[in-house]
Amino acid sequence: MRLDAQTYSSETSFDLITRLLQLILGMEMVTISLITSDKQILRAQQGLDMEESSREAAFCNIAIRSYEPLVIEDTHQDARVRDNPFVTGPPFLRSYIGAPLTTADGYNLGTICAFETKPRQFTERETRMIGKCAKLVMDQLELRSQANRDPLTKVANRRSFERGLNRELARLRRRPGTAVVAFLDIDYFKRVNDTYGHPVGDRVLREFAALVSEQCRENDRVARLGGEEFAVLLPDTDLPAARIWAERMRWKVSKTRFAGRDAVKVTVSVGLAALDETQTSSEAITLAADQALLEAKRLGRNRVVAP
């Protein structure tokens, strides 16, 4: 199971694990970091005031290339990191120990790690300890992933989507930008269940969710809101770009035959709503997207509508 780095906030259990590791190692800084295609996202941190950094600059980007803990006792003596901006500039890191966060299917999604501003030697016991802390983090992530997923389609559920939308609104208030919510509804889906039966209908929903996910970037968030209605959160996207994405998605769905030999054909209606730093309510965003979706249906379905 691949876990989504955007799903998890800095929660109490993560903070407890980082505080515990900080006490055990007696080190200045401890973080739990998740990696996306271009970012390191900090989900818990002690002694470091930072929410994210570029993946290229992250020590985490080195640590996830292995399944064993990474130990750097003096960054000035290690060619991999001695020119790193976090070594040559604030917080001027001199030593590092980190362990990858590895899913059950062998995918490294981030690290738990500790930093110091002076060189340090690490014992074998300390290396084992950070590996055990990584296991604790993964246990928490796996449990939360199950709670945040729609059991049929394996995409995010409504509760998880709403949390992600609220986090995106908070991010835009801190750092102005753009994002778009897309609501997608499979047209006349009741006919699929009535004609082919619910097992085929369930397969269409699973394959539809997979198709939508394939058309999304790693940082986009796909969710099933219920029934045949889905939503996608598109960060760093404006309405014109979102419309292009949605039209491509609509065309792709119309050309796809679902459910194997049953070759079910469906279409999709899409409603779009933009987010920006001026908005304070996720309810207003979802209402706008829902109204755009209803307008798409009123106009004949199999179309994209934006305000």
C-alpha positions as CSV (number, residue, x, y, z in Angstrom):
1,M,0.0,0.0,0.0
2,R,1.4,3.4,-1.0
3,L,0.5,6.0,1.6
4,D,-0.2,9.6,0.7
5,A,2.2,12.1,2.1
6,Q,-0.5,14.8,2.0
7,T,-2.9,12.9,4.2
8,Y,-1.2,13.2,7.6
9,S,-1.0,16.2,9.8
10,S,1.3,16.7,12.8
11,E,-0.7,14.7,15.3
12,T,-0.1,13.9,19.0
13,S,1.3,10.4,18.5
14,F,3.9,11.7,16.0
15,D,4.9,14.5,18.4
16,L,5.2,12.0,21.2
17,I,7.5,9.8,19.1
18,T,9.7,12.7,18.1
19,R,9.9,14.0,21.7
20,L,10.8,10.5,23.0
21,L,13.6,10.1,20.4
22,Q,14.9,13.6,21.2
23,L,15.1,12.6,24.9
24,I,16.7,9.2,24.1
25,L,19.4,10.6,21.8
26,G,19.8,14.0,23.6
27,M,19.8,15.7,20.2
28,E,18.7,19.2,19.2
29,M,16.4,18.5,16.3
30,V,14.1,15.5,15.5
31,T,11.6,15.3,12.6
32,I,9.2,13.0,10.8
33,S,9.4,13.8,7.1
34,L,7.3,12.5,4.2
35,I,8.6,12.8,0.6
36,T,6.6,13.8,-2.5
37,S,8.0,14.1,-6.0
38,D,9.5,17.5,-5.3
39,K,9.1,18.2,-1.6
40,Q,10.0,17.1,1.9
41,I,7.0,17.7,4.1
42,L,7.6,17.7,7.9
43,R,4.7,16.1,9.8
44,A,6.2,16.5,13.3
45,Q,9.3,18.3,14.4
46,Q,11.2,19.2,17.6
47,G,13.7,22.0,17.7
48,L,13.2,23.0,14.0
49,D,10.7,25.6,12.7
50,M,10.1,24.4,9.2
51,E,7.1,22.9,7.4
52,E,8.6,21.8,4.1
53,S,11.7,22.0,1.9
54,S,12.7,21.0,-1.6
55,R,13.3,17.3,-2.0
56,E,16.7,17.9,-3.6
57,A,18.0,19.6,-0.4
58,A,16.5,17.1,2.0
59,F,18.8,14.6,3.8
60,C,15.6,12.5,3.7
61,N,16.1,12.2,0.0
62,I,19.4,10.3,0.6
63,A,18.0,8.2,3.5
64,I,15.1,6.8,1.5
65,R,17.4,5.2,-1.1
66,S,18.2,2.5,1.4
67,Y,16.3,0.3,3.8
68,E,18.8,0.8,6.6
69,P,19.4,3.8,8.9
70,L,21.6,6.5,7.5
71,V,24.3,7.8,9.8
72,I,26.4,10.9,9.1
73,E,28.7,11.7,12.0
74,D,30.2,14.9,10.4
75,T,28.5,16.5,7.5
76,H,31.7,18.5,6.6
77,Q,33.5,15.2,5.9
78,D,30.7,13.6,3.8
79,A,30.7,14.5,0.1
80,R,27.0,13.8,-0.2
81,V,26.0,16.6,2.0
82,R,28.9,19.0,2.8
83,D,27.6,21.5,0.2
84,N,24.0,21.1,1.3
85,P,22.2,24.4,2.0
86,F,21.2,23.1,5.5
87,V,24.9,22.5,6.2
88,T,26.4,25.7,4.8
89,G,23.5,27.8,6.1
90,P,20.9,27.6,8.9
91,P,20.5,25.4,10.8
92,F,24.2,24.5,10.0
93,L,23.8,20.8,10.5
94,R,26.9,18.8,11.4
95,S,25.5,15.3,12.3
96,Y,22.5,13.2,11.2
97,I,20.9,9.9,12.0
98,G,17.7,8.8,10.2
99,A,15.7,5.7,9.3
100,P,13.4,5.3,6.3
101,L,9.7,4.8,6.8
102,T,9.0,1.7,4.8
103,T,5.5,0.4,3.8
104,A,4.6,-3.3,3.9
105,D,5.2,-3.5,0.1
106,G,8.7,-2.0,0.4
107,Y,8.0,1.7,-0.6
108,N,10.1,4.3,1.3
109,L,7.8,7.3,1.9
110,G,10.0,9.4,4.2
111,T,12.1,9.2,7.4
112,I,12.3,9.8,11.1
113,C,15.6,11.5,11.8
114,A,17.6,13.5,14.3
115,F,20.1,16.4,13.7
116,E,22.8,18.2,15.6
117,T,24.8,21.3,15.0
118,K,28.1,19.6,16.1
119,P,29.8,16.4,15.0
120,R,28.7,13.3,16.9
121,Q,29.5,9.6,17.0
122,F,26.5,7.2,17.1
123,T,26.3,3.9,18.9
124,E,24.9,0.7,17.5
125,R,22.1,0.9,20.1
126,E,21.2,4.4,18.9
127,T,21.0,3.2,15.3
128,R,18.7,0.3,16.4
129,M,16.6,2.7,18.4
130,I,15.8,5.0,15.5
131,G,14.9,2.0,13.4
132,K,12.4,1.0,16.0
133,C,11.0,4.5,16.1
134,A,10.5,4.3,12.3
135,K,8.5,1.1,12.9
136,L,6.3,2.9,15.4
137,V,5.6,5.7,12.9
138,M,4.7,3.2,10.2
139,D,2.3,1.4,12.4
140,Q,0.5,4.8,13.0
141,L,0.6,5.6,9.3
142,E,-0.9,2.2,8.2
143,L,-3.7,2.5,10.8
144,R,-4.6,6.0,9.6
145,S,-4.4,5.0,6.0
146,Q,-7.0,2.4,6.5
147,A,-9.3,4.8,8.4
148,N,-8.9,7.5,5.6
149,R,-9.6,5.2,2.7
150,D,-12.8,4.3,0.9
151,P,-12.9,0.5,1.3
152,L,-14.3,-0.2,-2.2
153,T,-12.1,2.1,-4.4
154,K,-9.1,2.5,-2.1
155,V,-9.0,6.3,-2.7
156,A,-9.5,8.8,0.1
157,N,-12.9,8.9,1.8
158,R,-15.0,12.0,2.4
159,R,-13.6,12.7,5.9
160,S,-10.1,12.5,4.7
161,F,-10.9,14.8,1.7
162,E,-12.4,17.4,4.0
163,R,-9.4,17.4,6.2
164,G,-7.1,17.8,3.2
165,L,-9.2,20.7,1.9
166,N,-9.0,22.5,5.2
167,R,-5.2,22.1,5.3
168,E,-5.0,23.5,1.7
169,L,-7.0,26.5,2.7
170,A,-4.7,27.0,5.7
171,R,-1.7,26.7,3.5
172,L,-3.1,29.3,1.1
173,R,-3.7,31.7,3.9
174,R,0.0,31.4,5.0
175,R,1.3,31.5,1.4
176,P,-1.0,32.9,-1.2
177,G,-1.5,30.8,-4.3
178,T,-4.2,28.9,-6.2
179,A,-5.9,25.5,-6.0
180,V,-9.1,24.0,-7.4
181,V,-11.7,21.5,-6.2
182,A,-13.3,19.2,-8.9
183,F,-16.5,17.3,-8.2
184,L,-17.0,14.4,-10.6
185,D,-20.3,12.4,-10.9
186,I,-20.7,9.3,-13.1
187,D,-23.7,10.0,-15.3
188,Y,-26.7,7.7,-15.1
189,F,-24.8,5.3,-12.9
190,K,-28.1,3.7,-11.6
191,R,-28.5,2.3,-15.1
192,V,-25.2,0.4,-14.7
193,N,-26.4,-1.3,-11.5
194,D,-29.9,-2.0,-13.0
195,T,-28.5,-3.4,-16.3
196,Y,-25.4,-5.3,-15.1
197,G,-25.9,-5.8,-11.4
198,H,-24.2,-4.3,-8.4
199,P,-21.0,-6.4,-8.6
200,V,-20.3,-5.0,-12.1
201,G,-21.3,-1.5,-10.8
202,D,-18.7,-1.9,-8.0
203,R,-16.1,-2.9,-10.5
204,V,-16.9,0.2,-12.6
205,L,-16.4,2.4,-9.5
206,R,-13.1,0.8,-8.7
207,E,-11.8,1.2,-12.3
208,F,-13.2,4.7,-12.5
209,A,-11.3,5.7,-9.3
210,A,-8.1,4.1,-10.7
211,L,-8.5,6.0,-14.0
212,V,-9.0,9.4,-12.2
213,S,-6.0,8.6,-10.0
214,E,-3.8,7.9,-13.0
215,Q,-4.6,11.3,-14.5
216,C,-3.6,13.1,-11.3
217,R,-0.2,14.3,-10.0
218,E,1.3,12.9,-6.9
219,N,0.2,15.9,-4.8
220,D,-3.4,15.9,-6.1
221,R,-6.0,14.2,-3.8
222,V,-8.7,11.9,-5.1
223,A,-11.6,10.9,-2.9
224,R,-14.9,9.1,-3.2
225,L,-17.5,11.2,-1.5
226,G,-20.2,8.5,-1.7
227,G,-22.1,6.5,-4.3
228,E,-20.8,7.5,-7.7
229,E,-19.6,10.9,-6.7
230,F,-15.9,11.7,-6.5
231,A,-13.8,14.7,-5.7
232,V,-10.2,15.8,-6.6
233,L,-8.2,18.5,-4.9
234,L,-5.8,20.1,-7.3
235,P,-3.1,22.2,-5.5
236,D,-1.1,24.9,-7.3
237,T,-3.7,25.0,-10.1
238,D,-5.8,27.8,-11.4
239,L,-9.2,27.4,-13.1
240,P,-8.0,27.5,-16.7
241,A,-5.5,24.7,-16.0
242,A,-8.1,22.8,-14.0
243,R,-10.6,23.0,-16.9
244,I,-8.0,21.5,-19.3
245,W,-7.4,18.7,-16.8
246,A,-11.2,18.1,-16.4
247,E,-11.9,18.1,-20.1
248,R,-9.1,15.6,-20.6
249,M,-10.5,13.5,-17.8
250,R,-14.0,13.7,-19.3
251,W,-12.8,12.6,-22.7
252,K,-10.7,9.8,-21.2
253,V,-13.7,8.4,-19.3
254,S,-15.9,8.6,-22.4
255,K,-13.4,6.5,-24.4
256,T,-12.8,3.8,-21.7
257,R,-14.6,0.5,-21.5
258,F,-15.0,-0.5,-17.9
259,A,-15.6,-3.9,-16.2
260,G,-13.7,-6.1,-18.6
261,R,-15.8,-8.3,-20.8
262,D,-19.0,-6.4,-19.9
263,A,-17.4,-3.3,-21.7
264,V,-19.5,-0.8,-19.8
265,K,-19.3,2.7,-21.2
266,V,-20.1,5.7,-19.0
267,T,-19.6,9.5,-19.1
268,V,-18.8,11.9,-16.3
269,S,-20.0,15.4,-15.3
270,V,-17.5,17.7,-13.6
271,G,-18.0,20.9,-11.5
272,L,-15.0,23.1,-10.6
273,A,-14.5,25.7,-7.8
274,A,-11.3,27.7,-7.2
275,L,-9.7,28.3,-3.8
276,D,-7.6,31.2,-2.8
277,E,-6.3,32.9,0.4
278,T,-9.4,35.0,0.8
279,Q,-11.6,32.0,1.6
280,T,-12.1,30.8,5.1
281,S,-14.7,28.0,4.7
282,S,-14.3,24.6,3.2
283,E,-18.1,24.4,3.1
284,A,-18.3,27.4,0.8
285,I,-15.8,25.7,-1.6
286,T,-17.7,22.4,-1.7
287,L,-21.0,24.2,-2.2
288,A,-19.6,26.1,-5.2
289,A,-18.2,22.9,-6.7
290,D,-21.5,21.0,-6.1
291,Q,-23.5,23.8,-7.7
292,A,-21.2,23.7,-10.7
293,L,-21.7,20.0,-10.9
294,L,-25.5,20.3,-10.7
295,E,-25.3,22.9,-13.6
296,A,-23.3,20.4,-15.7
297,K,-26.0,17.8,-15.1
298,R,-28.8,20.4,-15.9
299,L,-27.0,21.3,-19.2
300,G,-27.1,17.6,-20.3
301,R,-24.3,15.9,-18.5
302,N,-20.9,14.7,-19.9
303,R,-19.5,18.2,-19.6
304,V,-17.4,20.5,-17.4
305,V,-18.7,23.6,-15.7
306,A,-16.8,26.2,-13.7
307,P,-18.1,29.5,-12.2
